Amino acid sequence: MAKTKRTVNPNEATSTSKFVRVSPRKARIVLDLVRGKSVAEAREILQFSERAISEVVLKTLNSAVANAVNNNGLLESTLVVKTAVADEGPTIKRIRPRAKGSASRINKRTSHIKITVASGKEA
């Protein structure tokens, strides 16, 4: 689910979850809660959040932390959530039958969630 792309800066790491079945507007509400926080504090917020998207955001955050520790050799205790962004993915279009043979469109939105963690000194 989470894809990794190596960053130019060795003091940060990124993780992306694509095609998540939630609208970007709903995802941004949760991402605003964790942006700028330390990793331990962000995990705590996400574990106790009642929103369904917080589970996916937590997985993406854990992936970014693992990338920072394993690929860049950073310490987990010094990491801070530098950026947390929800971009719009493709919209799945469905129809709902209506009266007199007509139909209404249902847009099922998707989003791409990208989280970057950086060492606390630079963030």
C-alpha positions, 0 to 999 in steps of 0.5 A, a space after each residue: 500500500 505504501 510506496 517509498 521514494 528516496 529523497 535527496 535530503 539524507 535527514 528526511 524520509 517519505 512514504 506515500 499511500 495511493 488510491 486510498 478510498 476516502 475524500 481528501 477533505 476528510 483525510 486533511 482533517 486528520 493530517 492537520 492534527 499530526 503535522 509538526 508533531 514528534 513521531 511518538 506524539 503523532 502515533 498517540 493522536 492517531 491511535 486514539 482518533 475515532 476517524 477511520 482514515 487515521 488507521 491508514 495515516 498511521 500505517 503511512 507514518 510508520 512506513 516513513 519512520 521505517 524508511 528513515 531508520 533503515 534507509 537513512 540511519 536516523 534515530 526514531 526518537 528525534 523524528 518529527 512529522 515535517 509534512 503531511 499532505 492529502 492530494 486528490 486521486 482519481 474519482 470513481 464514478 457510479 450512478 444511482 437510479 432515480 425516478 422516471 428512468 433518470 439517473 444521478 451520479 455518485 462520485 467516490 473520491 480517492 486520495 494520495 496521502 504523503 508523509 515526510 518525517 525529518 530529523 528534529 534539528 532541521 524540521 
